[in-house]
Amino acid sequence: VELKNNLKQAWWRAMVYDRDDVEGLDAAVLTHPQVLKYSGHEDTFSDPLIDCRDCKSRWRADHVESSRCPGCGSDNLTEPRPFNLMFKTGVGPVDDDSSFAYLRPETAQQIFTNFKNVLDSTSRQLPFGIAQIGKAFRNEITPRNFIFRVREFEQMELEFFVEPGTDEAWHEKWVQIRRDWWSSQGVDDSALELLHVPAGELAHYSKATVDLMYRFPHGLEELEGIANRTDFDLGSHTKNQSDLDISAAVLPNTESNAKLAVQNQQQKLWTVPYVIE
Ligand SMILES: [Zn+2]
């Protein structure tokens, strides 16, 4: 607990207090399904699972090698099936399927859906960031590996909003800032490694992702990822999508009532910012 609190405080100090261009946020855990529909989570946030018909155990497909059950060795296995990783809970007095919320699977989405609130109350200009620390929940089918795969955990996330075109430079800059931060916490820089995620393995929202890896005694593991999320997030959650020049492939959103864009003071043009996370 003390180690985690120290880490959170050091992160908040460096990301929010020591920077003039970052606001802090503490948003809701309960998340409207529409938010996670437009974010792509309802479609993509799942693990393919395989059941063993003999010993009734369930495995992540990427943990099953050579079509054999890791538990009993049987080859009597089901085809992989997607398993939704998000927790649901009923909202309101009647427990039916029409009124539910998700427990947020990440803190990032509330940063995007609160973008206009922050903008309206602070008059920020690009570039600026919004940081949040809080609980996130994932219904992991096989929680294991110490704290690397658990159902309830805390995230520290910064979404940094930039002008399109400056995103690649800001991405590089943030990779360096984050590496330097870990060094400043006493982490041996020679134990850190940058992993440039190959194009074929990028998440659906990402133009580029660099994982900051640490050489633990048991092997190389990710400390954090720094991603160029383009205009996917604000573009997904904004209203009037067709009036805005959104470059990412987003779901058509007719339900949003917030314009998640910034207006340039000189030319009066509206821009959907790119995001470095
Ligand atoms: Zn089995």
Boltz pocket constraint, residues with backbone or C-beta under 6 A from the ligand:
constraints:
  - pocket:
      binder: B
      contacts: [[A, 52], [A, 53], [A, 54], [A, 55], [A, 56], [A, 57], [A, 69], [A, 70], [A, 71], [A, 72], [A, 73], [A, 74]]
      max_distance: 6.0
